[in-house]
């Protein structure tokens, strides 16, 4: 949850141009950079989400195609172990 709160701060910080001239510091906000950064973050999130979905689907397919053969012998031997 904390990561979600820091994303907007990082987007704003990425869109700021800071310059120093002597004792003066100038901070300029570039909306185009902010929009491009937000789009990049969104595209990356979609790509990661797609990879996760594909991985989950592949795993589910493997689980469905797995045969399990279980042989249970309920007659214990003389030593108490099943034969």
N, C-alpha and C positions, 0 to 999 in steps of 0.2 A: 504494500500500500504506500509505503514511503517513496518508493521509486516512482509511482504514478504522480506523486506531488512534486517531485524534482524535475520531471520532464518539461513542464512549461518554463521553469526557471532556466533550464539549460537551453531551450529554444530561444528565449529572450537574450541570454548571454551570448549565444552564437551569432545573433543578429546585431550585436553592438560593435561599433568601431570606436576604439579608445585611442586618443592621441594626446601627447603631452608636449607643450611648448613652454619651456621655462617653468614658471610656477603654475601655469594654467593646464588643466586637464579637461579635454573635451570628449564627451560620450555622445555618439550619434547612433540612433536606432534605424536600421535599414529593413523596411518591411519586406522587400523582395527576398532578401537573404533569409528572413524568418520564415516566409512562406515556402521557399525552396527547401530549407532545412526540415520543416514540418512534413513536406511531401516525401523527402528522403526517409525520414523516420517511419512514416506510414507505410511506404513501400517495403522497407526492411521488415517491419512487423508483419506485413501480409506474407512476405516470402518465408519468414520463419514459421508463421502459422501454417502455411501450406506444407512445409517440410514436416512439421509435427503431425499434421493430419495424415500425410502419406505414410509416415513411419508407423503410426498407430494402425492404419488400415493394413499395411504389410504384416504387422505383428498379429493382428486379428485373423488374417488369412492363414498365416502359419499355424496358429492355434487351432483353427477349424480343420485344417488338413492333417492334424496330428492324431494318430491312433494310439490308444493306450490299452494294453492288454494286462489285466491284473488277474493273477491266479491266487485265490485264497483257500488255504487248506485249514479247516477248523479242527482237525484231528491231531492233537499233540502226540508226539512220540514219548518214549519212556523217559527221556531227559527233560521233557517239558517243552521242547522246541517242536515246531511244526515240521512235518516231513515233506 
